[in-house]
Amino acid sequence: MTKQEYEAFNCWDCNVNTLEIDEYYMVDDELWRSATDELDTPMDIMLCVGCLESRLGGKLVASDFPELPINRGFFPYSTRLLNRLTNVSN
């Protein structure tokens, strides 16, 4: 992976690398758009779980994550992300 490819995984808000902290995931498109509506290309950025929750004003829950391999054991998960993937309520 090139430096440019690696840096593409940096959180847009806090600049932490989401791969390094094991927070590579996908949420529902509508939820993502509501958190990134000010951006011209919202699908081209990464956000760590904390920054996405900050933008949304609340914690993510399991139903926010679509049934995709990326959200179901495809990658290792941080404790925070694993908690959100398995929590059904705030």
C-alpha positions in Angstrom: 0.0 0.0 0.0 1.4 3.4 -0.9 1.5 6.3 1.5 -1.3 8.0 -0.4 -3.5 4.9 -0.2 -2.7 4.5 3.5 -3.6 8.1 4.3 -6.9 7.7 2.5 -8.0 5.8 5.6 -7.4 8.8 7.9 -10.5 10.1 9.7 -11.7 13.3 8.0 -12.2 15.0 11.4 -9.5 13.8 13.8 -7.0 12.4 11.3 -6.5 9.0 13.1 -6.0 6.2 10.7 -9.1 4.0 10.8 -7.2 0.9 9.7 -4.7 1.3 12.5 -7.4 1.5 15.1 -9.5 -1.2 13.5 -12.5 1.0 12.7 -13.1 0.2 9.0 -16.9 -0.3 8.6 -19.9 0.8 6.6 -23.1 2.3 7.9 -26.5 2.8 6.2 -26.2 5.2 3.3 -28.9 7.6 4.6 -27.2 7.8 8.0 -23.8 8.5 6.4 -25.3 11.2 4.2 -27.0 12.9 7.2 -23.6 13.0 8.9 -21.6 14.2 5.9 -24.1 16.4 4.0 -21.8 19.4 4.0 -19.2 17.6 1.9 -19.1 17.5 -1.9 -17.9 13.9 -2.0 -19.1 12.3 1.2 -18.5 8.8 0.0 -14.8 9.5 -0.5 -13.9 10.1 3.2 -13.4 8.0 6.3 -14.6 8.7 9.8 -13.7 6.9 13.0 -16.6 5.7 15.1 -16.2 8.6 17.6 -16.2 11.3 15.0 -19.2 9.8 13.2 -21.1 9.6 16.5 -20.1 13.2 17.3 -21.5 14.4 13.9 -24.7 12.4 14.5 -25.1 13.4 18.1 -25.5 9.9 19.5 -24.1 6.4 19.6 -24.4 4.0 16.7 -26.3 0.7 17.2 -26.2 -2.6 15.3 -29.1 -1.7 13.0 -27.1 1.3 11.7 -24.7 -1.2 10.0 -25.9 -3.0 6.9 -25.5 -6.8 6.5 -22.2 -6.7 4.6 -19.0 -8.7 5.0 -17.1 -5.6 6.1 -19.4 -5.4 9.2 -19.5 -9.1 9.9 -16.0 -10.3 10.7 -14.2 -9.3 7.5 -11.7 -7.2 9.5 -10.6 -7.1 13.1 -12.7 -4.5 15.1 -11.8 -2.1 17.9 -13.6 -2.6 21.1 -15.7 0.5 20.4 -16.8 -0.7 16.9 -17.5 -4.2 18.2 -19.7 -2.8 20.9 -21.7 -0.8 18.3 -22.0 -3.7 15.9 -23.5 -5.8 18.7 -25.6 -3.2 20.6 -29.2 -3.1 19.7 -30.0 0.1 21.8 -28.3 3.3 22.9 
